[in-house]
């Protein structure tokens, strides 16, 4: 499953390091090609066969050729460390591409960002490429590790052993001593990031990544940026459209972030979204009657059992994988991970059933997937990068007292995920870099149409985000499609959505605003 901003944030929340679905916002006006140093725009990329992903990218084997034999090529692009000093020090961004199959009718490059923030595009695009076979006919499929991510000068914080302890710790403190340990855990994470990556932290905001994308566009030789953004990638795309409205080509935003929300509002929206997804899962279980393995015969009874199970883990973790136990925080991680796709519902039921019997291995495996832990015990840098990007974007800084005062609203939004997400408001409190905004300015007058897809059952980027993005982009820019389904994102899950998106990206046919797909 592609990494998403919500996935990174949910993992971080469970480990006292949430980078919640904050609407980021960019100050300043539009940009133009004169903003970039001419020599960097003219650089020639050296494309080579791709190596295996690095540990920071998540590890694993090197990408296999696509059907038909197209190989994956990788390169590095030089970009300014500080866009306010474009002729100063440079850093390298890792890129990946698969060249279009139909070279005679090639449109250009289609640049992907799969979300996070903190997700590696270099590692994710080959894993997700089967969903984009139609687009690969006429586009070079391209993605990149944004600055601070993967192989693009990755932000480094805790080591692997420290991360194991951090992920397992109690993220929903119940008394003063637990609150103290929780705050100490956040501070330890923050201090390690500053110690290991302090010089990079001021330069990893979304606006920096948006300027990088325009340099990528130029170096790839495209007059316009053709773009496919998912989850946090829609926020990045919105910021790009605001900065460079005349450079927007054919663009699609799937699983749309609400750009009107601040840190707290985004967190509450996510609590409501995950609660909705869990309720839909439980309704399905109830409707299957005796085939459902969860205790209880109603949604309320099953949810009460889940709450009781989680409260029990808070007091006494159960067996997990090897010597590792399943804690309450990791169980919440695992449940959240399985709500990203309806295809995981059966495994969620299995994981909860096995955990009731004392075996937490399956839920722990899903928690590992969400937090970026490999089978060998190494971590990708998704949590470190996600924290750094989110805190560089959002200027909200909450005290312990303010956070505790807001917990009742979170519990009302979700009796299961409320505390889990509410305590995450403390994540950026002592971050060494001030945030830029409360929410993003994504207004993009003069932009080409941008297709926005909202999923009514999306747990991580609730459906209302697509409408808010449409309003924020401005009149005549956003074209909204509604997908009545479950899970995070819609493309690849609906033939109707695929037809609309492919028709626009491949043939320039703008879908009818208000289209509804199932």
PEGI-V132293 format. One line per field, one symbol per residue. ss: DSSP state (2 for helix, 1 for strand, 0 for the rest). burial: b if it has 9 or more other ideal C-beta (glycine too) atoms within 8 Angstrom, else e. A space follows every 50 residues. Layout:
BEGIN
ss = ???
burial = ???
END
This chain:
BEGIN
ss = 00002222222222000000000000000000222002222000000110 00000000000000000000001111111100222000011111111100 00222001111110000000222222222222222200111111000000 00000000022222222200000002222222222222222222222222 20000222222222222222000011111102222222222220222111 11110000000022222222222222222222222220222000000022 22222222222222200111100111022222222222000222222222 22222200102222222222201000001002222222222221000002 22222222222220000222222222000000000010000000000001 11111110000002222222222000011111111100000000222222 222222200000001110
burial = ebbbbbbbbbbbbbbbbbbbbbbbbbeeeeeeeeebeeebbebebeeeeb eebebbbbbeeeeeebeeebbbbbbbbbbbbbbebbeeebbbbbbbbbeb eeeeebbbbbbbbbbbbbbbbbbbbbebbeebbebbbbbbbbbbbbbbbb bbebbbbbeeebbbebbbbbbbbeeeebbebbbebbbbbbebbbebbbeb bebbbbbbbbbbbbbbbbbbebebbbbbbbbbbbbbbbbbbbbbbebbbb bbbbbbbbbebbbbbbbbbbbbbbbbbbbbbbbbbbeeeeebebebeebe bbbbbbbebbbebbeebbebeeebbbbbbbbbbbbbbbbbbeebbebbbb bbbbbeeebbbbbbbbbbbbbbbbeeebbbbbbbbbbbbbbbbbebebee ebbeebbebbbebbebbbbbbbbbbbbbbebeeebbbbbbbbebeebbbb bbbbbbbbbbbbbbbbbbbbebbbeebbbbbbbebebbbbbebbebbbeb bbbbbbeeeebeeebebe
END
